[in-house]
Amino acid sequence: MMLRRIWLSFVMLCLVAACSGRPGPEVLTPIPEVADGAKVIRLYAVTTRTADEAPLLGFDNTPSFELAYRYYDISVPPHRRAGQVTWPSRTPDPSKQFVVVDSGIMERPDFLNEVTARNRSNGSGEVGIFVHGFNQRYQEALFRLAQLTADAGGGNAPILFAWPSNGRPLEYIGDRQAAIFSREPLAELMDDIVKRNGKTLIFAHSMGGFLTMEAMRTLKLEGKDNTLDKLSVVLAAPDVDLFLFRRQMEVIGEMREPLTVLVSPDDRALLLSSRVGGGRPRLGALDVSDPEVASVAEDFNIRIIDVSSVESDPLRHSRYINLATLYTALEGQASGRTDLATAGTFVFDAIGQGLLLPVNVLTRN
């Protein structure tokens, strides 16, 4: 009965968070029309999901043993609120809504060649891979990546790694198994991108953080230290058992660039996940003011950042969505100050225009 009450509470919170119905695969139908002032972003998708029937070029929640590759050109409307995705209606309006204007199937060699070419033409030297979280449908994750890319000011060749989440709030255990199913394919993608492009950013949310940790563990066990050394990894609200995380880090070892973990002690989704897991603490809900947390950061060369000041959804689990608009300020600090490019515990001050404050300084003051 207790477990049932917990999950009923979770479902109710999900319903509150979702003010409108969830989009179906029809939103992936290309609409070859671009509004004045709209920005078209090319995204790539690599997935362990099974493809839907053409012409939608989407994927359902059935696991596939073969990786599939796609591209999507998504038009982002010129006047919109940062952090929001306005879904296409039955009669799409590109001036107000996100719409797919083109899409297509790719083979692995073509995918790798195009990503590499786009990365080199932009010259920044870093490709980004987004790993979505629990209870995500394919089209939701794809449009979310479009929003994040637009809010962060663009990207070289944004890639979605879409694992076969059931896309239903009550399928937590099933989603966890689907994530484990996808760890070797994600490790393969990481290795492919690093070998072609060098430094690669991995941004993972929620259960996607668990999957990312398992993929890095796989790379370590396969002896691919060179790939790990070129990864820049950010885990946003990671739904990872804290004890399991320590074991994973013992295998992975110290990363060349500190692993970044975005945490919020008030994260309601992770509180429920912890209860379902027998009360075991979650990595994404750590309290950076706890001296033991600072010790963990130092021991494993981790950068732990409290982002509780960032506006969020009712579940307080998706702050990363609104953090994208502050990415440039945060990145600028990290590149210009050695204390922010190293391990430690920090607090992100959204009101202070993206200031990142070391916890040891706050406690001394």
N, C-alpha and C positions, 0 to 999 in steps of 0.2 A: 504493500500500500504506500509506503514512504516513497519508493522509487516512482510509482505512478503519479504521486502528487508533485514530485520534483519535475517530472517531464511535462505534466499538465501546466505547471507554472512556466516552464520554458516555452511551450507552445503559445501560451497567452502573450508572453513578452514578444515572441516573434511576430504575432499578429498585430501587436501594437506598433512594432518597428516597421512593419510593412503596411504603409497607409493605403496602398492600392494593390490590385491583383498582380501576381507575378507574371512576367512576360513569357509567352510561349515561343517555340522555335520559328514561328512565322516572322518574327522581327529580324531574322537573318536574310530574308528575301531581299535581294538587291533592288534598290530604287535609284536608277542612274540619273539623279538630279542633285545638284549642289546649289545651295542658296548663296547669295552674295554675302561675302564676309565669313562664310563657313570655312573651317579648317578640316582637310581630309588627312586622316592618319592611317598609315598602313600598319596593320598588326599581323603577327604570325601566331598560329596556334599549333601546338604539338600536343597530342592527346592519346591517352590509353582508353578512351571511350569508343563505342561502336557508332559508326556513321548512320545518320538518318537517311531516308531516301532523298535523292535529288529532286528538285533543284535547291533545296534549302541549305545544303552543305553544313548542317548542324550535327550534333551528336547527342545520343541519349545517355542513360546512366549504366548501360551494360558494359562490363570490362572487355577490352580487346587485347589480345596478345601481340598485336601489331601496332606500332606507333603510326599515327596518321598525321599528315602535315597539311595545313591550309594557310591561305592569306585572306585578309579582309581589309578593304578600304572603308573606313567609317568616317562619315561626315559629322563634325561637331558643330552645333549651331553657334552663331556669332554672339548672341546675347543670352547668357545663361548664368545661373548661380554656381559658383565653384563648389565642387563636392557632390553635385547632383547629376543624375542621368535622367533625361527626359525621354521616355520610351516612345518609339513610333506607334502611332495610332493605326486604325484600319485604313485611314487615308493619311499617310505620312506627310508631315510638313517639315522639310529640311531646314527651314528658317527658325524652327522652335524645338526640333527633336533630333536626337541622334538617329542616324540612318546608315545602313550598309549600302554603299554605292557600287561595290564590286566585290567579288570573292572567287576563290578558285582552289582546286586541288593541286598539291605540289608533291613531288617526289623528294626524298631525303637529299640527294646531291644538289638539286635545284634550290631547295630551301637553304642549305648551308652556303651555297654560292651567292645567293641574293642577300642573305643577312650579312655576309662578309663584305660584299660590295657596298651595301648601304652604310655599314659601319665605317668603312674606309673613306667613303665620300664625305661623311660628316666630320671625320677627323678627331673625334673625342676619345676613341679607343675603348669604349665600354658598351657592351650589349647588356640589356636588362631582361631578366626572366621573372615573370610574376607567377607565383604558385598560390592558387585560391584556397579558401578554407572550407569548413564544414557547411553542409546544407546549401551548396551552390549548384545552380544549373549552368549548363555550358554558356548559353547566351548571356546570362547575368555576369559571369566572370569576364567574358569577352568585352562587353560594353563597359564594365567597371575599369578594365585596363585602358580603354579608350579615354575615359574620364580622368584617370590618374595621369596618363601621358599628357593630356591637354593641360591639366592644372599644373604639372611640373615643368611645363614649357617645352614639351616635345621629347623625342628620344631617337636614338639611332635606328633601332630595329626592335621594337618592343615585342616580346614573345610571351604568350600565355602557355603555361603547362597546365592542361586540364585533365585532372584525374577523375575517375568515375564516381563522384559524389552522387548519392541518390536524390539530393535536392529536396529532402523532406526532413522536418525538424525531429521526427521520432526515429530516424535511422542513424543515430549516433554510432552504434556498434558497427553497422554495415559500412558507414563511411570510413571508420578507422581501418577496417579490413581492406577497403578499396585503396586507401592511402598506402598501406603496406604493400599491396599488390603493385603499386606504381613506383616503388623506390628504385629498382634497377633501371627502368626506363628514364626516370628523372636524372639519375647518375649518368646515364649514357648521353642525355642531352647536354648536361653540364660539361662533360668531357668533350663532346663534339664542338660546342661553342668556344670553349677555352682554347682548344687546339687551333682553331681557325682565327680567333680574334683576341686572344690574350685575356686581359682583365675582364671579368664578367660579374655583373650585379645580380644577386638573387634576392628578390623581395617576396617573402612568404607570409601569409596571414593565417592565424588560427591553427586548424589542423594541418594546413599546408606547412606550418612550421615544423610539426612533427615529421611530416613526409620529407621535408628538406634535411632535417637532421639525420634521418635514416638513409637518405641518398648520399650525404657526405660520409657517413659511416661506411657505406658500401664502397665509395671511392677509396677510402683509407684501407679497407680490407683487400681491395684489388691492387694496392700499391701505387695508386695514382696521386701521389703527393704533389706532383707538379701542377695538377689540375686544382687541387685544394688551395695551393699557394696563390692562385690567381683569382680566387673567388672573394667577392665582397658581399657578405651575407647580412641581411636585415630580417629579423623575425618580429612581426607585428602581432601583439597579443597571442603569442604562441600557446596552443593547447597541448602542452607537453608536461607530463608528470615530472616534477622537479628531480626526483631520485633517478628516473630514467635519463633525464638530461645529463646529470653528472656522469652516469655510466657511458652515455654516448660520447661526451667530451673526453673521457678517459681513453676511448678508442681513437677518436679523431685527433686528439692532441691540440696543442696551441696553434691557432690559425695565424698566418703571416699578418693579415689585417684583422684587427679585433672583430669578433662577431658582435653585431649590434642587436640588442633585444629591447623592444618597445613595450613597456609594461604599464598597467593601471590596476592598483589594488582594488578599485571599485568595480571591476569588470564582472557584470552579473552572469554572463554566459560562462565564463571560466569558473565562477563560484558554483554554478550548477554542474559543470563538468567535474569539478573536484568532488562534489557530493556523490555523483554517480560512481566515481572512482574510489569510493570508500574514504573520502576526506583527505586524500593525498593532494598536497599543494601543486599549483600550476605555475609554470615558469612565467607566463604572461601576467600574473597577478602579484608579483613580488613587490615588497615594500623596500624602496631604495634607502630608506632611513635606517633599516636594520643593519647593524654591523656585520652580521653573518652574510648578508647579501653582498656587501662590499668585499668581503673575504672571498666569496665565490667568484666575483668579477676579476679580482686580482689573480686568483689561483689558475683560472682558465683563460686569461687574457680576453675578457668580455667587456663590452661597453653596454651598460644597462641604463636605459633612459625612461624616466617616468613621464608619460605624456598625458596625464590626467587632466591637464589644463586645456586640452584641445576639445572642441565641441564634438559631441558624439550622438549616436542613436540611443534609444531607451535601454538597450542591452549594454551600452557602454563598451562595446566589443569592436567597433569599427572606426576608431579614431583615426586610423591610417588614411581613411578617405579624405578627411579634411586636412591632414598633415601635408598632403602633396603640394598645396599652395605655398607652404613655408619651406619647401625642400631646398630652394636656392639659398636662403639665409642660413639654414642649418649646415648645408654642404660648405658654404663659405667659411663658417666658423671652424669646421673640422679641418679644412685644408690650411687655415691660417694660424692655428694655435695647436701646439704640441699636446697640451693637456686634453684637448678634445679629440685628438687623433689616436689616443691611447686608451687602454682599459680603464674602467672605473664606473662609478655611479653618478648619474646626472638627473636633473629635473629640467624638462622643457617648458619654457615660459611662453605660452602662446600669446598672452597679452603684451609681453615685452618684445613683440615682433620677432619671435623665433629665437630668443636667447636660450642658450644651453648652459645651465648653471651646475657646476660640480657640487655634489652633496656635501663634501667635506668643507667647502667654503660656506654653504648655507648653515651648517651646524655650528661653525665657528662664530658666525654672526648672530 
